[in-house]
Amino acid sequence: MISKKTKYGLKALGYLAKTPPGEPISTAEIAKNENISPKFLESILAELKKQGIIASKKGKGGGCYLMKPSKEISIASVIRILEGPIAWLPCVSLNYYEKCTDCASEESCSVHSMFEKVRDNILEIVENQTLADL
């Protein structure tokens, strides 16, 4: 299950994806239209800004906007920024791999092989979906 942080981040980015490129949208407008707490949204957007997904403009008419076209930002990249690993187990993660301490070998672990399949199926979807698809 993804966190509310990731869900709201995707909703906010989906909202930005519907606006003309480079046109700043205020955090207040996104929060109101997507039913997200403004304070929570600000922290999410700050993280996305730090990772180069969005940029912001200050002052009158300011707000945030996508740094790249929405069709170039995968859902997987946003999930990794806001949530971390997409894999449900560290031993099957492609980007956050950790060896299991309780398995003799990953090759003989039935749980490992099943969750590799789960990871692969999730990745097939989220790597091929972009903000433009939201």
C-alpha positions as semicolon CSV with decimal commas, in nm:
position;residue;x (nm);y (nm);z (nm)
1;M;0,000;0,000;0,000
2;I;0,137;0,343;-0,086
3;S;0,130;0,621;0,171
4;K;-0,095;0,926;0,159
5;K;0,218;1,128;0,088
6;T;0,274;0,938;-0,237
7;K;-0,095;0,939;-0,330
8;Y;-0,120;1,315;-0,274
9;G;0,208;1,375;-0,455
10;L;0,076;1,190;-0,758
11;K;-0,255;1,379;-0,741
12;A;-0,073;1,713;-0,723
13;L;0,158;1,623;-1,011
14;G;-0,140;1,500;-1,212
15;Y;-0,302;1,839;-1,155
16;L;0,014;2,016;-1,273
17;A;0,028;1,785;-1,576
18;K;-0,307;1,923;-1,693
19;T;-0,179;2,282;-1,702
20;P;0,020;2,444;-1,982
21;P;0,397;2,375;-1,950
22;G;0,579;2,629;-1,735
23;E;0,260;2,790;-1,606
24;P;0,290;2,820;-1,226
25;I;0,000;2,694;-1,016
26;S;-0,030;2,795;-0,652
27;T;-0,007;2,536;-0,379
28;A;-0,338;2,667;-0,244
29;E;-0,513;2,598;-0,577
30;I;-0,376;2,244;-0,596
31;A;-0,462;2,175;-0,231
32;K;-0,818;2,302;-0,274
33;N;-0,889;2,119;-0,600
34;E;-0,728;1,791;-0,492
35;N;-0,856;1,803;-0,132
36;I;-0,508;1,794;0,027
37;S;-0,395;1,972;0,343
38;P;-0,196;2,278;0,226
39;K;0,080;2,225;0,486
40;F;0,117;1,856;0,395
41;L;0,118;1,944;0,025
42;E;0,391;2,205;0,078
43;S;0,620;1,942;0,233
44;I;0,552;1,699;-0,052
45;L;0,617;1,964;-0,316
46;A;0,940;2,067;-0,140
47;E;1,065;1,710;-0,172
48;L;0,967;1,694;-0,540
49;K;1,140;2,028;-0,599
50;K;1,459;1,905;-0,433
51;Q;1,457;1,604;-0,667
52;G;1,408;1,818;-0,979
53;I;1,053;1,710;-1,067
54;I;0,904;2,056;-1,015
55;A;1,028;2,413;-0,987
56;S;0,865;2,714;-0,832
57;K;0,826;3,082;-0,899
58;K;0,781;3,330;-0,615
59;G;0,570;3,640;-0,602
60;K;0,247;3,745;-0,766
61;G;0,140;3,484;-1,018
62;G;0,387;3,240;-0,867
63;G;0,349;2,876;-0,787
64;C;0,499;2,548;-0,898
65;Y;0,526;2,380;-1,235
66;L;0,672;2,063;-1,387
67;M;1,038;2,077;-1,490
68;K;0,984;1,835;-1,781
69;P;0,689;1,745;-2,000
70;S;0,446;1,521;-1,811
71;K;0,496;1,239;-2,063
72;E;0,865;1,223;-1,960
73;I;0,801;1,170;-1,586
74;S;0,724;0,810;-1,498
75;I;0,498;0,715;-1,211
76;A;0,778;0,484;-1,092
77;S;1,019;0,776;-1,054
78;V;0,770;0,968;-0,841
79;I;0,697;0,662;-0,625
80;R;1,069;0,609;-0,567
81;I;1,114;0,973;-0,463
82;L;0,820;0,986;-0,225
83;E;0,788;0,625;-0,111
84;G;1,123;0,459;-0,163
85;P;1,143;0,104;-0,295
86;I;0,869;-0,027;-0,518
87;A;0,951;-0,387;-0,422
88;W;0,770;-0,521;-0,117
89;L;1,080;-0,701;0,013
90;P;1,434;-0,561;0,029
91;C;1,579;-0,881;-0,120
92;V;1,389;-0,827;-0,447
93;S;1,441;-0,452;-0,477
94;L;1,631;-0,332;-0,783
95;N;1,732;0,003;-0,634
96;Y;1,728;-0,062;-0,259
97;Y;1,849;-0,423;-0,242
98;E;1,931;-0,578;0,095
99;K;2,018;-0,942;0,150
100;C;1,780;-1,132;0,375
101;T;1,930;-1,246;0,701
102;D;1,682;-1,530;0,752
103;C;1,717;-1,716;0,418
104;A;1,977;-1,976;0,331
105;S;1,964;-1,863;-0,032
106;E;1,741;-1,640;-0,240
107;E;1,729;-1,900;-0,518
108;S;1,562;-2,156;-0,290
109;C;1,329;-1,913;-0,114
110;S;0,972;-1,946;-0,240
111;V;0,875;-1,609;-0,091
112;H;1,161;-1,438;-0,276
113;S;1,064;-1,580;-0,614
114;M;0,697;-1,493;-0,568
115;F;0,776;-1,133;-0,471
116;E;1,011;-1,096;-0,766
117;K;0,709;-1,166;-0,984
118;V;0,502;-0,914;-0,789
119;R;0,778;-0,651;-0,831
120;D;0,810;-0,722;-1,203
121;N;0,435;-0,688;-1,261
122;I;0,412;-0,363;-1,065
123;L;0,716;-0,223;-1,247
124;E;0,572;-0,314;-1,584
125;I;0,282;-0,083;-1,509
126;V;0,441;0,208;-1,322
127;E;0,752;0,234;-1,542
128;N;0,531;0,264;-1,850
129;Q;0,279;0,512;-1,706
130;T;0,361;0,880;-1,689
131;L;0,208;1,187;-1,533
132;A;0,040;1,249;-1,868
133;D;-0,157;0,927;-1,812
134;L;-0,307;1,043;-1,481
